[in-house]
C-alpha cells in the first residue's frame, strides 16, 4: 500500500475530549480513535452537513486512485471481538459513485463489497462479519474504489461514525409474541418489561436473553398487556405458553380481553427454577378478544413496588399434545457428536433457529433467524470443548450437549 500515513487528530483542538472507545473506532469528535489507524486520513470540519450526517467533524481520506488497493487500516493488535458487535458501519460521502471493500485480516480473512455509492450524498454502509466470529482477525482494511487504477493520486472521500454494531435482528413473528432474542415483539407490549441477559441459565432455559418484569406488588392487579389491536386468531394456535422464573412461589393469571373475556390461573410456581406454564384458550376461539393480560402474583398487595419476575418464550401454540412433542423430539438425530467441522440434524420437527453456548452461558454461534428447516451447522469456528446446542422449533426449545473435537 502506498502513501501510508499515521492517522492523527489535532490534539490542540481536542484537549479534554476523551478517546473513542469500543465498539466505536472513531466518530471524529473524540481525541483519538479506539485503535490505531494508518492511511491518508485527517480530521476536518464537515464540509457537507446534511441528510443523515450533521456532525461537526468528519474524516477526509485521500486515496491514491492509481493504486487499485490503496487502503485505510485499523489495527486492533489482538483478535477483534465479534461476539456481540459484528457489523461494521460507516457513513460515506463521495463526489463519484464508487464501491467500498471492507476486509478483515490477520486470521482467516473475509472480504465484503458494498453497493455503489450515491453521489454527493451522505449514506451509511454496513458490512456483516458475524460469520467471522472466532476467526482471529486483528485488522480492518477499507479500500475505496477498489481495483480501479484510472483515477487520480488524490481522490477525496469523506467518512464518519466508523464503528462495529450489533446485527439488526428482525422482529418476532406470529405465533411468537416475543422470545427476547428478536428486535421487537410481534405485538405491542405495555408494562415494566425490559430485555436482560438470562440471570439463571439452565434447566429448560438456556436462552441468552429473557424478559425482566417489574411488578408493583402493592397493587393486586398490576399487569403486562399484549395488545393485538384486532381479534386474536385462536383457530389454530390457542394455547398461550411462557417460561417463568420467580424468587418466590406465585401464581400467574392469564386473561383475554376486548371481546368475551376469559381468565385462567396457573398453579403456584416453583422457586428459582425455570418452568413453562400453559393456558388453554381454545374455548375462546371466535370470541373477539384483542388483548392478552398477564398478572403476576394476582390479588396480592403485600409485596413491594418493585417485585421482579423473569419470563421467556411467550407465544401461542397449537393443541399438539405433550406426548406428540416428546415423540418428535425423540426422533431428532444430531450427528456426528463429538463434531469436527459440521453437525447434521435429522429433525423430527422443523428447526427454525439455533444457538450454541459455551459452559459460561456465552453465545458463540447462532443462526441468522432467516433460516427455514435447518439441516446442518458449520462448527469450524468453535474451539475444542463442550457446548450446549439449543434448537428452536415453532413450539419448543430443545437443548443438546455438543462436544467439539
HUVEN-V32613 format. One record per backbone hydrogen bond with DSSP energy under -0.5 kcal/mol. CO is the residue of the C=O (numbers start at 1). NH is the residue of the N-H. If there is no record, write none. Layout:
co=CO nh=NH
co=CO nh=NH
This chain:
co=3 nh=5
co=5 nh=39
co=6 nh=8
co=8 nh=43
co=9 nh=11
co=10 nh=13
co=10 nh=14
co=12 nh=15
co=14 nh=17
co=18 nh=31
co=21 nh=24
co=23 nh=164
co=25 nh=34
co=26 nh=162
co=32 nh=20
co=36 nh=75
co=37 nh=7
co=38 nh=73
co=39 nh=41
co=40 nh=62
co=41 nh=8
co=42 nh=60
co=44 nh=58
co=46 nh=49
co=48 nh=50
co=50 nh=53
co=53 nh=50
co=56 nh=46
co=58 nh=44
co=59 nh=61
co=59 nh=159
co=60 nh=42
co=60 nh=62
co=61 nh=63
co=61 nh=157
co=63 nh=65
co=63 nh=155
co=64 nh=67
co=65 nh=151
co=66 nh=68
co=67 nh=70
co=68 nh=147
co=72 nh=142
co=73 nh=38
co=73 nh=75
co=74 nh=76
co=74 nh=140
co=75 nh=36
co=80 nh=82
co=84 nh=86
co=86 nh=88
co=86 nh=129
co=87 nh=165
co=88 nh=127
co=89 nh=163
co=90 nh=125
co=91 nh=160
co=92 nh=123
co=93 nh=158
co=94 nh=120
co=96 nh=98
co=98 nh=117
co=99 nh=145
co=100 nh=102
co=100 nh=114
co=101 nh=143
co=102 nh=112
co=103 nh=141
co=104 nh=110
co=105 nh=138
co=105 nh=139
co=107 nh=109
co=110 nh=104
co=112 nh=102
co=123 nh=92
co=125 nh=90
co=127 nh=88
co=127 nh=129
co=129 nh=132
co=130 nh=133
co=132 nh=135
co=135 nh=108
co=137 nh=80
co=138 nh=76
co=138 nh=77
co=139 nh=105
co=140 nh=74
co=141 nh=103
co=141 nh=143
co=142 nh=72
co=143 nh=101
co=143 nh=145
co=145 nh=148
co=152 nh=65
co=152 nh=155
co=155 nh=63
co=156 nh=95
co=157 nh=61
co=158 nh=93
co=159 nh=59
co=160 nh=91
co=161 nh=163
co=162 nh=25
co=162 nh=26
co=163 nh=89
co=165 nh=86
co=165 nh=87
co=167 nh=169
co=170 nh=183
co=173 nh=176
co=175 nh=316
co=177 nh=186
co=178 nh=314
co=184 nh=172
co=188 nh=227
co=190 nh=225
co=191 nh=193
co=192 nh=214
co=194 nh=212
co=196 nh=210
co=202 nh=205
co=205 nh=202
co=208 nh=198
co=210 nh=196
co=211 nh=213
co=211 nh=311
co=212 nh=194
co=212 nh=214
co=213 nh=215
co=213 nh=309
co=215 nh=217
co=215 nh=307
co=216 nh=219
co=217 nh=303
co=218 nh=220
co=219 nh=222
co=220 nh=299
co=224 nh=294
co=225 nh=190
co=225 nh=227
co=226 nh=228
co=226 nh=292
co=227 nh=188
co=232 nh=234
co=236 nh=238
co=238 nh=240
co=238 nh=281
co=239 nh=317
co=240 nh=279
co=241 nh=315
co=242 nh=277
co=243 nh=312
co=244 nh=275
co=245 nh=310
co=246 nh=272
co=248 nh=250
co=250 nh=269
co=251 nh=297
co=252 nh=254
co=252 nh=266
co=253 nh=295
co=254 nh=264
co=255 nh=293
co=256 nh=262
co=257 nh=290
co=257 nh=291
co=259 nh=261
co=262 nh=256
co=264 nh=254
co=275 nh=244
co=277 nh=242
co=279 nh=240
co=279 nh=281
co=281 nh=284
co=282 nh=285
co=284 nh=287
co=287 nh=260
co=289 nh=232
co=290 nh=228
co=290 nh=229
co=291 nh=257
co=292 nh=226
co=293 nh=255
co=294 nh=224
co=295 nh=253
co=295 nh=297
co=297 nh=300
co=304 nh=217
co=304 nh=307
co=307 nh=215
co=308 nh=247
co=309 nh=213
co=310 nh=245
co=311 nh=211
co=312 nh=243
co=313 nh=315
co=314 nh=177
co=314 nh=178
co=315 nh=241
co=317 nh=238
co=317 nh=239
co=321 nh=325
co=322 nh=326
co=323 nh=327
co=324 nh=328
co=325 nh=329
co=326 nh=330
co=327 nh=331
co=329 nh=332
co=333 nh=335
co=333 nh=346
co=335 nh=344
co=339 nh=405
co=341 nh=379
co=341 nh=380
co=343 nh=377
co=344 nh=335
co=345 nh=347
co=346 nh=333
co=350 nh=352
co=351 nh=374
co=353 nh=392
co=354 nh=367
co=355 nh=390
co=356 nh=364
co=356 nh=365
co=357 nh=388
co=358 nh=361
co=362 nh=358
co=362 nh=364
co=365 nh=356
co=375 nh=345
co=377 nh=343
co=377 nh=379
co=379 nh=382
co=385 nh=404
co=387 nh=389
co=387 nh=402
co=388 nh=357
co=388 nh=390
co=389 nh=391
co=389 nh=400
co=390 nh=355
co=391 nh=398
co=392 nh=352
co=392 nh=353
co=396 nh=393
co=398 nh=391
co=400 nh=389
co=402 nh=387
co=402 nh=404
co=403 nh=338
co=403 nh=339
co=403 nh=405
co=404 nh=385
